[in-house]
Amino acid sequence: MKVVIIGAGVAGLAIGWKLAVGGAKVVVLERAQVGNGATLVSGGMLAATAELGSVSSPDADFARQANALWPDFAAALEAQSGFAIGYRRNGALLLRLKGEAARPEGPLSGERTALTADAARQMEPLLGAEIENAIFAPHEAQVDSQALCRALAVCFVQAGGEVRATETAVRFELTGGRVTGVVTPFTTHRADAFVIAAGAWSARIEGLPPEAVPPVVPVKGEIIVLSPPAGVAVPSHVVWGNGVYIVPRRERVLVGATMELAGFDTSLTKSALTWLRRQAEGLMPSLKDWRLSEHWAGLRPAAPDGLPLLGQSVDGLFVASGQYRNGILFAPAVADVLSRLILERIAVDPAFDPRRFAGTKSPLIVPQTPHKEGGNGAWPTVS
């Protein structure tokens, strides 16, 4: 079986690796360079609890399924690629500031522990006096997204896959309602199955009937990177609160991320930088003395209802997009369900069916961060 995957981010490479190991001949087409989209600019958190809480919903259940797959997924990647990917399951602190409304929570269990402000500061001494209380989620993890992408590419190629960088998928060709080819500036690729895993660009490939175009929009996110003064240690855990997250990585911290519907604009803005620093300093006041070392922006792929798009779109075409803020976390589960669907015809959760919006005008409920003038710093939630 031959499969062509469009997009060499974490989703496309993970699916390609799984399919190649399963015996398929796989080619991945990438419009730019490997991992050049949302993967390389992500914070790398595996935040099933911090992002989705303790509720039971299709995406929350999928997140927990993916989180459970990550230890073996990471071990296999490192063993087969020879790359360390920085996978660490060392937990996350979810903070509430004084005067801030409590986050709705279900009963606490071994997966989440309530902490006083003093207990939270014992875990992270940089936390300030405005912390009201905290929840510790010990099963939260993180990974170096850039190293992850390199390892996936190596494993995919070692399994027999082929990556074609700087080859843009321009148009699908259909025969009798079935996708039979994809046209690039260089050739037409024929295959038994095609997968759109192009992130925020998933809706930009021509040739599909309107109802089969993945309804994905780009959500811009800006992240800043802060370096400590000499002799100051970085935090030990991922910290969430005050509308931002703080991720320790290689003797620096990442602070992110804004959410903005700005089309495909990835320009950096002073307003986002100022907002991210202010919110982070509200958690850790001493960050005001840390040096700004990097500032970047990326585009997350979001569906109108905030759920991923996973499954068959039209005959011969499958979609793995719309992961929004959870593309890294979802990766092993996305690879598992898409490869099983293509190779074994095992169905995916219908809540993720990419055809669920056909014939409807679904309102976009993806939130935006109020980092522009007048924003109050609250973290919006998908309703």
C-alpha positions as CSV (number, residue, x, y, z in Angstrom):
1,M,0.0,0.0,0.0
2,K,1.3,3.5,-0.9
3,V,0.3,6.5,1.3
4,V,1.1,10.2,0.7
5,I,1.1,12.4,3.7
6,I,1.0,16.2,3.4
7,G,2.8,17.9,6.2
8,A,6.1,16.9,8.0
9,G,5.2,18.2,11.5
10,V,4.8,15.9,14.5
11,A,1.5,14.5,13.3
12,G,2.5,13.7,9.7
13,L,5.8,12.2,10.8
14,A,4.3,10.1,13.6
15,I,1.6,8.8,11.3
16,G,4.2,8.1,8.6
17,W,6.4,6.2,11.0
18,K,3.6,4.1,12.2
19,L,2.4,3.3,8.7
20,A,5.9,2.5,7.4
21,V,6.5,0.1,10.3
22,G,3.2,-1.5,9.4
23,G,4.5,-2.2,5.9
24,A,3.1,0.8,3.9
25,K,5.3,2.7,1.4
26,V,5.0,6.3,2.6
27,V,6.0,9.6,1.2
28,V,5.7,12.8,3.2
29,L,5.4,16.1,1.3
30,E,6.4,19.3,3.2
31,R,5.9,22.9,1.9
32,A,8.9,24.2,3.8
33,Q,11.3,22.2,6.1
34,V,10.6,19.3,8.5
35,G,8.7,20.5,11.5
36,N,8.7,24.1,10.3
37,G,5.1,24.8,11.3
38,A,3.5,24.6,14.8
39,T,5.8,21.8,16.0
40,L,9.0,23.7,16.2
41,V,7.5,26.8,17.9
42,S,5.5,24.9,20.5
43,G,6.1,24.9,24.2
44,G,6.3,21.1,24.2
45,M,4.0,20.5,27.2
46,L,2.1,17.3,27.5
47,A,-0.7,19.0,29.4
48,A,-3.7,16.7,29.6
49,T,-4.8,18.1,33.0
50,A,-3.7,21.7,32.6
51,E,-5.4,22.1,29.2
52,L,-8.5,19.9,29.5
53,G,-9.0,19.4,33.3
54,S,-10.6,16.4,34.8
55,V,-13.8,16.3,32.7
56,S,-14.9,13.4,30.6
57,S,-15.2,14.6,27.0
58,P,-14.0,13.3,23.7
59,D,-10.9,15.5,23.6
60,A,-10.1,15.1,27.3
61,D,-10.4,11.3,27.1
62,F,-8.2,11.4,23.9
63,A,-5.7,13.5,25.7
64,R,-5.5,11.0,28.6
65,Q,-5.2,8.1,26.1
66,A,-2.3,10.0,24.4
67,N,-0.6,10.8,27.7
68,A,-0.6,7.1,28.6
69,L,1.1,6.2,25.3
70,W,3.9,8.8,25.7
71,P,6.4,6.9,27.9
72,D,6.7,4.0,25.5
73,F,6.5,6.3,22.4
74,A,9.3,8.4,23.8
75,A,11.4,5.4,24.7
76,A,11.0,3.9,21.2
77,L,11.9,7.2,19.5
78,E,15.0,7.7,21.5
79,A,16.2,4.0,21.2
80,Q,15.6,3.9,17.4
81,S,16.8,7.4,16.5
82,G,19.7,7.9,18.9
83,F,18.3,11.3,19.8
84,A,17.4,12.4,23.3
85,I,14.0,14.2,23.0
86,G,13.9,15.7,26.5
87,Y,10.9,13.8,27.6
88,R,10.3,14.4,31.4
89,R,7.2,13.4,33.4
90,N,7.9,15.6,36.4
91,G,4.5,17.2,36.9
92,A,3.0,20.6,36.6
93,L,1.7,23.3,39.0
94,L,-1.6,24.9,38.2
95,L,-1.8,28.1,40.2
96,R,-4.6,30.4,41.3
97,L,-3.8,34.0,42.3
98,K,-5.5,36.0,45.0
99,G,-8.8,37.4,43.9
100,E,-9.0,35.1,40.9
101,A,-12.0,32.9,40.3
102,A,-11.4,29.2,41.2
103,R,-11.1,26.9,38.2
104,P,-13.9,24.3,38.2
105,E,-12.5,21.0,39.3
106,G,-13.9,17.5,39.9
107,P,-12.9,15.4,42.9
108,L,-9.1,15.4,43.4
109,S,-7.3,12.0,43.2
110,G,-3.8,10.6,42.9
111,E,-3.6,12.4,39.5
112,R,-4.1,15.9,41.1
113,T,-3.2,17.1,44.6
114,A,-4.4,20.4,46.2
115,L,-1.6,22.5,47.6
116,T,-1.4,25.6,49.8
117,A,0.5,28.6,48.5
118,D,3.3,27.8,50.9
119,A,3.5,24.2,49.7
120,A,3.6,25.4,46.1
121,R,6.4,27.9,46.9
122,Q,8.4,25.0,48.5
123,M,8.2,23.2,45.2
124,E,9.0,26.4,43.2
125,P,10.8,29.1,45.3
126,L,10.5,31.7,42.6
127,L,6.7,31.9,43.0
128,G,5.5,35.2,44.4
129,A,3.3,36.3,47.3
130,E,0.1,36.6,45.2
131,I,-0.4,32.8,44.9
132,E,-3.6,31.8,46.6
133,N,-3.3,28.0,46.2
134,A,-2.4,25.4,43.6
135,I,-3.0,22.0,42.2
136,F,-0.1,19.7,41.5
137,A,-0.6,17.3,38.5
138,P,2.2,14.7,38.8
139,H,1.5,13.0,35.5
140,E,2.0,16.1,33.4
141,A,5.1,16.0,31.2
142,Q,7.1,17.9,28.6
143,V,9.3,17.2,25.6
144,D,11.7,19.2,23.5
145,S,9.6,19.7,20.4
146,Q,12.6,20.4,18.1
147,A,14.4,17.3,19.2
148,L,11.1,15.3,18.9
149,C,10.8,16.4,15.3
150,R,14.3,15.4,14.4
151,A,13.9,12.0,16.1
152,L,10.6,11.3,14.3
153,A,12.2,12.2,10.9
154,V,15.1,9.8,11.6
155,C,12.8,6.9,12.7
156,F,10.5,7.5,9.7
157,V,13.3,7.4,7.2
158,Q,14.9,4.4,8.9
159,A,11.6,2.6,8.5
160,G,11.7,3.1,4.8
161,G,9.8,6.4,4.5
162,E,10.7,9.3,2.2
163,V,10.5,13.0,3.1
164,R,10.3,15.6,0.3
165,A,10.9,19.0,1.8
166,T,10.1,22.2,0.0
167,E,7.5,20.3,-2.2
168,T,4.1,22.0,-1.8
169,A,0.9,20.0,-2.3
170,V,-1.0,22.3,-4.6
171,R,-4.1,20.4,-5.8
172,F,-5.8,17.0,-5.3
173,E,-7.0,15.0,-8.3
174,L,-10.2,13.1,-8.0
175,T,-11.5,10.2,-10.1
176,G,-15.1,9.1,-9.6
177,G,-15.2,10.9,-6.3
178,R,-12.0,9.3,-5.0
179,V,-8.8,11.1,-4.4
180,T,-6.2,9.5,-6.7
181,G,-3.4,12.0,-6.8
182,V,-1.9,15.2,-5.5
183,V,-0.2,17.7,-7.7
184,T,3.0,19.5,-6.6
185,P,5.2,22.0,-8.6
186,F,7.3,19.0,-9.6
187,T,5.1,16.0,-10.2
188,T,1.8,14.3,-9.5
189,H,2.0,11.7,-6.7
190,R,-0.3,8.7,-7.1
191,A,-1.2,6.6,-4.0
192,D,-3.8,4.3,-2.5
193,A,-4.4,6.8,0.3
194,F,-3.6,10.4,1.2
195,V,-3.4,12.1,4.6
196,I,-3.8,15.9,5.2
197,A,-1.6,16.6,8.2
198,A,-0.7,20.1,7.2
199,G,-1.6,21.9,10.4
200,A,-2.9,25.5,9.9
201,W,-2.4,25.1,6.1
202,S,-4.8,22.1,5.9
203,A,-7.6,23.9,4.1
204,R,-5.3,25.5,1.5
205,I,-5.0,22.5,-0.9
206,E,-7.2,22.9,-4.0
207,G,-9.3,20.4,-5.8
208,L,-11.6,19.1,-3.1
209,P,-15.4,19.6,-3.0
210,P,-16.3,22.2,-0.5
211,E,-17.7,19.7,2.1
212,A,-14.4,17.9,2.1
213,V,-12.1,20.8,2.8
214,P,-11.0,20.6,6.4
215,P,-12.5,23.7,8.3
216,V,-9.2,24.6,9.9
217,V,-8.2,28.2,10.8
218,P,-4.8,29.4,12.0
219,V,-4.6,30.7,15.6
220,K,-1.5,32.7,16.1
221,G,0.5,32.2,19.2
222,E,3.5,34.2,20.4
223,I,6.1,32.8,22.9
224,I,9.0,34.5,24.6
225,V,12.1,32.9,26.1
226,L,13.8,34.3,29.2
227,S,17.3,33.6,30.4
228,P,18.2,33.8,34.2
229,P,20.9,36.0,35.7
230,A,24.1,34.2,36.7
231,G,23.6,31.7,39.5
232,V,19.8,31.6,39.3
233,A,18.2,28.2,38.7
234,V,15.3,27.7,36.4
235,P,12.0,26.2,37.8
236,S,11.8,22.4,38.1
237,H,8.2,22.1,36.9
238,V,5.9,23.5,34.2
239,V,3.9,26.2,35.9
240,W,0.4,27.4,34.7
241,G,-1.4,30.4,35.9
242,N,-2.4,34.0,35.3
243,G,-3.2,33.2,31.7
244,V,0.3,31.9,30.8
245,Y,2.5,28.8,31.1
246,I,6.2,28.8,32.1
247,V,8.2,25.9,30.8
248,P,11.8,25.2,31.9
249,R,14.0,24.1,29.0
250,R,17.8,24.0,28.7
251,E,18.6,26.6,31.4
252,R,15.9,29.0,30.1
253,V,12.2,29.3,30.4
254,L,9.5,29.6,27.7
255,V,6.6,31.8,28.5
256,G,3.5,31.4,26.3
257,A,1.3,31.7,24.6
258,T,-1.0,34.2,23.2
259,M,-4.0,33.2,21.1
260,E,-5.0,35.5,18.2
261,L,-7.1,35.1,15.1
262,A,-4.7,36.9,12.7
263,G,-4.8,34.8,9.6
264,F,-1.4,33.6,8.5
265,D,0.4,36.6,10.0
266,T,3.4,35.5,12.1
267,S,4.9,38.9,12.8
268,L,6.0,39.6,16.4
269,T,4.2,42.2,18.4
270,K,5.3,44.4,21.3
271,S,1.8,44.0,22.9
272,A,2.2,40.2,23.1
273,L,5.7,40.5,24.5
274,T,4.6,43.0,27.1
275,W,1.6,40.9,28.1
276,L,3.5,37.7,28.4
277,R,6.2,39.3,30.6
278,R,3.6,41.0,32.8
279,Q,1.6,37.8,33.3
280,A,4.7,35.7,34.0
281,E,6.0,38.2,36.5
282,G,2.7,38.1,38.2
283,L,3.5,34.5,39.0
284,M,7.3,34.9,39.5
285,P,8.2,38.5,40.3
286,S,11.9,37.9,39.9
287,L,11.5,37.2,36.2
288,K,11.6,41.0,35.7
289,D,15.4,40.6,36.0
290,W,15.7,37.8,33.5
291,R,16.9,38.6,30.0
292,L,14.7,38.3,26.9
293,S,16.6,35.9,24.7
294,E,14.1,34.9,22.0
295,H,10.6,35.8,20.8
296,W,8.8,33.8,18.2
297,A,5.3,33.1,16.7
298,G,3.6,30.1,15.3
299,L,0.2,29.1,13.9
300,R,-1.9,26.4,15.6
301,P,-4.6,24.6,13.5
302,A,-8.1,24.9,15.1
303,A,-11.5,23.6,14.0
304,P,-14.6,25.6,14.7
305,D,-15.6,23.5,17.8
306,G,-12.0,23.2,19.1
307,L,-11.9,19.4,18.6
308,P,-9.4,17.7,16.4
309,L,-10.3,16.5,12.9
310,L,-9.4,12.8,12.6
311,G,-10.8,10.4,10.0
312,Q,-11.8,9.9,6.4
313,S,-12.9,13.0,4.5
314,V,-13.7,11.5,1.1
315,D,-12.8,8.2,-0.5
316,G,-9.0,7.8,-0.4
317,L,-8.4,11.0,1.7
318,F,-7.9,11.1,5.5
319,V,-7.4,14.1,7.8
320,A,-5.2,14.6,10.9
321,S,-5.5,18.2,11.8
322,G,-7.2,20.7,14.1
323,Q,-5.2,19.6,17.1
324,Y,-5.1,23.3,18.2
325,R,-3.0,23.6,21.4
326,N,-2.4,19.8,21.9
327,G,-0.6,18.7,18.8
328,I,2.5,17.4,20.7
329,L,0.4,15.7,23.4
330,F,-1.9,14.0,20.9
331,A,0.9,12.8,18.6
332,P,1.2,9.1,19.6
333,A,-2.6,8.7,19.7
334,V,-3.1,10.4,16.4
335,A,-0.5,8.1,14.8
336,D,-2.2,5.1,16.4
337,V,-5.8,5.8,15.3
338,L,-4.9,7.1,11.8
339,S,-2.6,4.2,11.0
340,R,-5.2,1.7,12.2
341,L,-7.9,3.4,10.2
342,I,-5.9,3.3,7.0
343,L,-4.4,-0.1,7.3
344,E,-7.1,-2.0,9.3
345,R,-10.2,0.2,8.7
346,I,-10.7,0.5,12.5
347,A,-13.0,3.5,13.1
348,V,-12.1,6.7,14.9
349,D,-14.3,8.4,17.5
350,P,-17.1,10.0,15.5
351,A,-16.8,13.2,17.6
352,F,-13.6,13.8,15.6
353,D,-15.1,13.1,12.1
354,P,-13.8,15.7,9.7
355,R,-17.1,15.6,7.9
356,R,-19.1,16.7,11.0
357,F,-19.4,20.3,9.7
358,A,-20.7,19.5,6.2
359,G,-23.7,21.6,5.3
360,T,-23.5,23.7,8.4
361,K,-22.2,27.1,9.4
362,S,-20.6,26.3,12.7
363,P,-19.5,29.4,14.8
364,L,-15.9,29.6,15.6
365,I,-15.5,29.2,19.4
366,V,-11.7,29.3,19.5
367,P,-10.8,31.8,22.2
368,Q,-8.3,34.7,22.0
369,T,-5.9,36.0,24.6
370,P,-6.7,39.6,25.6
371,H,-3.1,40.8,25.1
372,K,-4.2,43.8,23.1
373,E,-5.1,47.1,24.8
374,G,-7.8,46.7,27.4
375,G,-7.1,43.0,28.0
376,N,-7.3,41.9,31.6
377,G,-5.0,38.9,31.4
378,A,-7.7,36.3,32.0
379,W,-7.3,33.0,30.2
380,P,-10.4,32.4,28.1
381,T,-11.8,28.9,27.7
382,V,-13.6,27.2,24.8
383,S,-17.3,27.1,25.7
